[in-house]
């Protein structure tokens, strides 16, 4: 990457070199295209939060909504989770099913989640983008893993993070940008 930048800059005038190099090096990482912005071109970052369990950070979350506006369950949106610790596939599946059941929401069968979820290590990310009320597309580290289709899955699944009865109201408020 550095070689490509240097080669490109060598063809430009020196004054412009410094300006362009500064922009490339100082641009926030969040500006890079993500599956959210690729699938929902008008999506912008709405809010961020870190989920903690017993005080330990588990993952950082980012909510992307249309134009960065308030969350609307009637519009598609995306959620990115970047994990701070390693978790096994089984733990991800069980915690998802348990949390959906705790909230009284219908849940897909475990076999469906197995196609979507893989174990994660610190630094891995999952992106979930809603596609209407009955489908969510999942990406792990930028690669699509599945589309989960189930009646009402948007509200049932995303309520784990964004609903009115989450495990952490403060986390949800921050994520929703409130």
ChimeraX attribute file (.defattr): number of C-alpha atoms within 10 A of each C-alpha:
attribute: neighborCount
match mode: 1-to-1
recipient: residues
	/A:1	6
	/A:2	7
	/A:3	8
	/A:4	9
	/A:5	13
	/A:6	12
	/A:7	11
	/A:8	11
	/A:9	16
	/A:10	11
	/A:11	9
	/A:12	12
	/A:13	9
	/A:14	10
	/A:15	8
	/A:16	11
	/A:17	16
	/A:18	13
	/A:19	10
	/A:20	14
	/A:21	14
	/A:22	11
	/A:23	10
	/A:24	11
	/A:25	9
	/A:26	9
	/A:27	11
	/A:28	9
	/A:29	8
	/A:30	8
	/A:31	10
	/A:32	8
	/A:33	11
	/A:34	16
	/A:35	22
	/A:36	27
	/A:37	20
	/A:38	10
	/A:39	16
	/A:40	19
	/A:41	13
	/A:42	14
	/A:43	20
	/A:44	19
	/A:45	22
	/A:46	22
	/A:47	22
	/A:48	21
	/A:49	19
	/A:50	20
	/A:51	22
	/A:52	13
	/A:53	10
	/A:54	6
	/A:55	7
	/A:56	11
	/A:57	13
	/A:58	19
	/A:59	20
	/A:60	18
	/A:61	23
	/A:62	21
	/A:63	27
	/A:64	27
	/A:65	25
	/A:66	20
	/A:67	12
	/A:68	16
	/A:69	15
	/A:70	14
	/A:71	19
	/A:72	10
	/A:73	14
	/A:74	10
	/A:75	12
	/A:76	20
	/A:77	29
	/A:78	27
	/A:79	23
	/A:80	23
	/A:81	22
	/A:82	21
	/A:83	21
	/A:84	19
	/A:85	14
	/A:86	13
	/A:87	15
	/A:88	12
	/A:89	15
	/A:90	15
	/A:91	12
	/A:92	17
	/A:93	20
	/A:94	13
	/A:95	12
	/A:96	18
	/A:97	20
	/A:98	14
	/A:99	19
	/A:100	20
	/A:101	13
	/A:102	13
	/A:103	16
	/A:104	11
	/A:105	17
	/A:106	16
	/A:107	20
	/A:108	18
	/A:109	11
	/A:110	13
	/A:111	9
	/A:112	16
	/A:113	21
	/A:114	14
	/A:115	13
	/A:116	19
	/A:117	20
	/A:118	17
	/A:119	14
	/A:120	20
	/A:121	14
	/A:122	13
	/A:123	14
	/A:124	17
	/A:125	19
	/A:126	23
	/A:127	25
	/A:128	26
	/A:129	24
	/A:130	26
	/A:131	20
	/A:132	15
	/A:133	18
	/A:134	15
	/A:135	18
	/A:136	23
	/A:137	20
	/A:138	26
	/A:139	21
	/A:140	22
	/A:141	16
	/A:142	15
	/A:143	11
	/A:144	15
	/A:145	17
	/A:146	18
	/A:147	19
	/A:148	21
	/A:149	16
	/A:150	17
	/A:151	14
	/A:152	15
	/A:153	22
	/A:154	24
	/A:155	18
	/A:156	22
	/A:157	22
	/A:158	19
	/A:159	18
	/A:160	23
	/A:161	22
	/A:162	22
	/A:163	17
	/A:164	13
	/A:165	14
	/A:166	17
	/A:167	16
	/A:168	15
	/A:169	14
	/A:170	14
	/A:171	19
	/A:172	25
	/A:173	17
	/A:174	18
	/A:175	25
	/A:176	23
	/A:177	18
	/A:178	10
